[in-house]
């Protein structure tokens, strides 16, 4: 039962972190009085790098919980969601963050690189992650309810 509670709590935590940082902090940061684009980008880079580290830790914990000996027979749908999370996280960190970091470097060096789709791709990855962790949390919550709810006949 404790494992199932963690299977609900960690995805909910992950969801909240993305919502708070990607969709609240990031856009609002540039509206603060006195904030400059280079300062905002520097803060953003630090915050998102840290977020990605914490996301990796949560994904590792969810992986351990998903393949814990007590639950070696992971349900096919839960496995599919887990693979989705791994894919989106790996894509975000390995393929989306590097071009975003390169753009930040250009801006910090004084260049004006213009519009780029990379921020939108990162947002799409965050939305996909939020959907997947929400599905994972619902699956885990249903599993808890099945074990504690009296059998109906």
Number of C-alpha atoms within 10 A of each C-alpha: 10 7 16 18 14 16 25 23 15 19 25 18 15 20 21 13 16 21 15 12 16 20 14 11 14 17 13 11 17 16 11 10 7 8 12 13 14 15 14 17 21 15 14 20 16 11 16 16 15 12 17 16 13 14 20 16 12 16 20 13 14 20 16 11 17 21 13 13 9 10 12 10 11 13 11 9 12 16 16 13 18 19 14 16 21 17 13 19 21 13 14 19 15 11 13 19 20 13 14 17 15 11 19 21 15 13 16 15 10 10 11 11 10 7 7 11 9 16 14 11 14 20 15 14 19 20 17 16 23 21 15 22 25 17 18 24 23 16 19 21 16 14 16 18 11 11 10 10 8 8 7 4 3
